[in-house]
Amino acid sequence: MEFSSGVGGGGGDHHDGADSRRRKKRYHRHTPEQIQRLERMFRDCPHPDEKTRNLLSRELNLHPRQIKFWFQNRRTQMKAQHERADNCALRVENDKIRCENIAIREALKNVICPTCGGPPVNEDPFFNEQKLRIENAQLKQELDRVSSIAAKYMGRPLAQLPPMQPIHASSLDLSMSNFGSHGISGPSLDLDLLPGTSSSVITDIPFAPMSLSDMDKSAMADCAAGALNELIRLFQGSETLWMKPSSEGSEMLNVEAYDSMFPRSKNPNLRIEASRDASVVMMNSLALVDMFMDANKWIELFPTIVAKARIVEVISSGQNGTLVLMYEELQVLSSLVPTRQLYFLRFCQPIEPGSWAIVDVSYDITHQEGHFSSPCKALRLPSGCLIQDMPDGYSKVTWVEHWQVEDKAPIHQFYRELICSGFAFGAERWLSSLQRMCERIACSSMVTATQDLGGVIPSPEGKRSMMKLSQRMVNYFCSSINPSNGEQWNTLSANHDFEVRTTVHRSSDPGQPNGLVISASATIWLPILPLNVFNFLRDERCRPQWDVLNQNPVEEVAHIANGSHPGNCISVLRAYNTSQNNMLILQESCIDASGSLIVYCPVDLPAINIAMSGEDPSYIPLLPYGFTISSDGRSENSTSPSGSLITILFQILVSNLPSARMNHESVATVNSLISSTVNQIKGSLNIIST
């Protein structure tokens, strides 16, 4: 039989050799009858010899090479099926062993010592120390609460009183159960407005307590009422008051229309920032009001914007709303941008059933602004939000931000356009952050057992514990970029193309390593879109290209989604070919319209197992690193090319000895880490340093 007739399968056209070589290769598809005959032969003889293949080729009108290749492919396919079956069996066995392991650990918790009748002492002493530090911090907070109540109602500090038995100070019940004149009963909000009671992130505002007279409180109430009236008119403002510069983004205030509507003296040296935006978020209005009126929950809701917050005084509370005096520091996640420090009044009032208005307005506190260290003097004109209930637990939030800013020092060139455009502290940034955090909270409450890879996290409680641990890591990261304590100094990189700002402080937080910690950050500009930078840094396949602390490939062993965008997730990464087999990397990435974060931290395997099993992760020490990514604020009409602003943060525990002191070698080490990371990122993205 000739080769040409065999390949044709008995029904093809005959061409000479030259024509067939010029034609493109055609793929042959066997007929069902041919496949059935080959399958029968494969069941009897998976490895036919040459004689058998020739017989089959004549019977099926196929070339012997086609018979040979078919059997090779079929054997490969069968091998793959067997391997998949083996993998499934091993996975089932692995899950069974894991469940037995969890059951054994649960049983060990109930073991009783035969000698004393108590629980056996077999816990890691390191974690015991962390637990004691947390309990110590909680007791100090309770003592501060008792001291503040004693000073307020007894007229002198607690230290001047005779010894007394311990007492428990309950939180202030600022109930908003009635909607004013509407006479409609609503849920009671237990707003715990005393500091340090609802968050693991403790904010220390180092200012002396204030003594406010009844006249001061009356003036504050009048100021808040006027600010609320102005804010409602801004919410209701027409197109003459608000302008939409583009199809996307916030509305901008028409300053001339505003001045005619609200006449007040003007200072030509002040810069005006004013914007309005609206969006729907995954949280009901009562829950939002509760978080907005609690200073610690407020920080946790906006960790990328609110660096510090504290309620200084509760002015009034009742059916007509709640008025508090607050202190706050707002930030852009870069050490190149100074924080905005201010005292302000926050007034929350129900407008109608299911609708709330919350207004913020700066308030001048005599002799207190002298304590401010920021070179930026910011005055918050009536700003805030209107929260309206929607079906299925959603809320519509309309947000207004209005600032008068006096820059006592030049704005860094990297951030000049972003800040002067009003976006850095504008309504769009607040709302996009709120949307993302509400999605995260919703994912935490609806977490299921199918959101991770391979069943590594055994229960919904384990996932919630992992999300709590990761959120604390992000909060520590955001608070470390612009620290308010510690010794600070600046150095230039080797190429003088960016500045490294270093801070040294002694950590005593129960959730961080105890000892001397050095934090260093730097901000660079890259001519690449922020989304492309975000995708590059969060891709585990690209991680060896920039991670100077781990040059080995990594794999994702657990994954928890915490938002609708695929970039909003928590990952547990494991490095290949490393001597530290007991160390994993906890990483959270998040992205919204205001920018993105990639935060990661090495965590040892026993600590990760504690979190994954659903136990309290608050005593697991974390010292995070990471990146913040944002747009540079340049518009499409700008003469300069647009790009991304990337802030890099490294933190190192220098020593856990009480007598440890800072040395220049440690500063040089952390500066070298940042310089190496910047150079590797630029090299991987083919960016030439100038």
Secondary structure, DSSP 8 states (H G I E B T S, - for coil): --HHHHHTTTSS----HHHHHHS--------HHHHHHHHHHHHH-SS--HHHHHHHHHHHT--HHHHHHHHHHHHHHHHHHHHHHHHHHHHHHHHHHHHHHHHHHHHHHT---TTTSS----S-HHHHHHHHHHHHHHHHHHHHHHHHHHHHHHSS-GGGS----------------B-GGG--B--------SSSSS-SS------------HHHHHHHHHHHHHHHHHHHHHHT--TTTEE-SSSSS-EEE-HHHHHHHS-----TT-EEEEEEEEEEESS-HHHHHHHHTSHHHHHHH-TTTEEEEEEEEEEEEETTEEEEEEEEEE--SSTTS--EEEEEEEEEEEEETTEEEEEEEE---TTTGGG---SEEEEE-SEEEEEEE-GGG-EEEEEEEEEEEEESS---TTTHHHHHTT-TTSHHHHHHHHHHHHHHHHHHHS--TTSSSTT-S-SHHHHHHHHHHHHHHHHHHHHHHS-SSSEEEEEE-TTSSSEEEEEEEEE--TTS-SEEEEEEEEEEEESS-HHHHHHHHH-TTTGGGT-TT--S-EEEEEEEE-SSSTTSEEEEEEESS-S-TTEEEEEEEEEETTEEEEEEEEEEHHHHHHHHTT---TTS----EEEEEEE----TT-SS---EEEEEEEEEEEE-STT----HHHHHHHHHHHHHHHHHHHHHTT----
